[in-house]
Structure formats: structure tokens, C-alpha cells
Amino acid sequence: MKKTLNLLGFLSSFTISTGIMFKIFHWPYAGIILFSGFLLLNFGFLPLFFFGRKNKSIEIQ
């Protein structure tokens, strides 16, 4: 799970950074790249992150 979380975090941050760079240079497809990066972040990384935190807090108690 940790490797998947790290991979999704890297991919989403890389995609968002690339989209920002495309926006700054006014290159085409910047909106699509940014949108896909935020999709990866919101539907991939964040659910796994909070699910893992919830499981850790249950194990500690």
C-alpha cells in the first residue's frame, strides 16, 4: 500500500506541475493535464491516504 500511495502521490504532483508549466507557457492541452492531475489526486491519492490513516488509528487503539 505504501508503494502505491507513493506512486500515486508522485504521479499526481508531477501531472499537476506539468499542467501548471503548460499553463504558464500557454501550450495546448494544459487544462486537460491539470484536470487529470487533480483527478488522480482526489480519486486516487487522497482516498488511499485517509483510508490508511484510519486503519492506523484503529490498530493503535
C-alpha atoms as a printed R data frame, in Angstrom:
   type eleno elety resid chain resno      x      y       z
1  ATOM     1    CA   MET     A     1  0.000  0.000   0.000
2  ATOM     2    CA   LYS     A     2  2.872  2.340   0.781
3  ATOM     3    CA   LYS     A     3  4.371  1.911  -2.700
4  ATOM     4    CA   THR     A     4  1.007  2.557  -4.332
5  ATOM     5    CA   LEU     A     5  0.496  5.645  -2.199
6  ATOM     6    CA   ASN     A     6  3.946  6.975  -3.066
7  ATOM     7    CA   LEU     A     7  3.422  6.265  -6.768
8  ATOM     8    CA   LEU     A     8  0.023  7.979  -6.871
9  ATOM     9    CA   GLY     A     9  1.390 10.954  -4.942
10 ATOM    10    CA   PHE     A    10  4.290 11.303  -7.338
11 ATOM    11    CA   LEU     A    11  2.152 10.911 -10.451
12 ATOM    12    CA   SER     A    12 -0.456 13.403  -9.307
13 ATOM    13    CA   SER     A    13  2.110 16.007  -8.254
14 ATOM    14    CA   PHE     A    14  4.075 15.508 -11.491
15 ATOM    15    CA   THR     A    15  0.928 15.831 -13.602
16 ATOM    16    CA   ILE     A    16 -0.238 18.949 -11.772
17 ATOM    17    CA   SER     A    17  3.228 20.521 -12.063
18 ATOM    18    CA   THR     A    18  3.353 19.740 -15.772
19 ATOM    19    CA   GLY     A    19 -0.104 21.246 -16.240
20 ATOM    20    CA   ILE     A    20  0.958 24.413 -14.430
21 ATOM    21    CA   MET     A    21  4.031 24.675 -16.641
22 ATOM    22    CA   PHE     A    22  1.864 24.202 -19.736
23 ATOM    23    CA   LYS     A    23 -0.489 26.945 -18.486
24 ATOM    24    CA   ILE     A    24  2.391 29.360 -17.892
25 ATOM    25    CA   PHE     A    25  3.785 28.822 -21.402
26 ATOM    26    CA   HIS     A    26  0.291 28.858 -22.977
27 ATOM    27    CA   TRP     A    27  0.838 25.458 -24.560
28 ATOM    28    CA   PRO     A    28 -2.121 23.362 -25.721
29 ATOM    29    CA   TYR     A    29 -3.795 20.683 -23.553
30 ATOM    30    CA   ALA     A    30 -2.841 22.428 -20.314
31 ATOM    31    CA   GLY     A    31 -6.388 22.245 -18.995
32 ATOM    32    CA   ILE     A    32 -6.664 18.536 -19.716
33 ATOM    33    CA   ILE     A    33 -3.350 17.805 -18.000
34 ATOM    34    CA   LEU     A    34 -4.294 19.854 -14.939
35 ATOM    35    CA   PHE     A    35 -7.708 18.216 -14.766
36 ATOM    36    CA   SER     A    36 -6.240 14.722 -14.964
37 ATOM    37    CA   GLY     A    37 -3.717 15.588 -12.258
38 ATOM    38    CA   PHE     A    38 -6.438 16.773  -9.916
39 ATOM    39    CA   LEU     A    39 -8.488 13.666 -10.716
40 ATOM    40    CA   LEU     A    40 -5.527 11.481  -9.744
41 ATOM    41    CA   LEU     A    41 -5.090 13.455  -6.561
42 ATOM    42    CA   ASN     A    42 -8.740 13.489  -5.500
43 ATOM    43    CA   PHE     A    43 -9.795  9.991  -6.535
44 ATOM    44    CA   GLY     A    44 -6.510  8.113  -6.175
45 ATOM    45    CA   PHE     A    45 -4.110  9.546  -3.641
46 ATOM    46    CA   LEU     A    46 -6.370 11.189  -1.057
47 ATOM    47    CA   PRO     A    47 -8.767  8.254  -0.501
48 ATOM    48    CA   LEU     A    48 -5.873  5.832  -0.033
49 ATOM    49    CA   PHE     A    49 -4.091  8.275   2.263
50 ATOM    50    CA   PHE     A    50 -7.067  8.816   4.560
51 ATOM    51    CA   PHE     A    51 -8.056  5.138   4.469
52 ATOM    52    CA   GLY     A    52 -4.535  4.228   5.599
53 ATOM    53    CA   ARG     A    53 -4.622  6.804   8.388
54 ATOM    54    CA   LYS     A    54 -7.975  5.483   9.572
55 ATOM    55    CA   ASN     A    55 -6.641  1.930   9.686
56 ATOM    56    CA   LYS     A    56 -3.545  3.020  11.605
57 ATOM    57    CA   SER     A    57 -5.627  4.828  14.213
58 ATOM    58    CA   ILE     A    58 -7.843  1.742  14.651
59 ATOM    59    CA   GLU     A    59 -4.773 -0.502  15.106
60 ATOM    60    CA   ILE     A    60 -3.268  1.796  17.774
61 ATOM    61    CA   GLN     A    61 -6.377  1.837  19.957
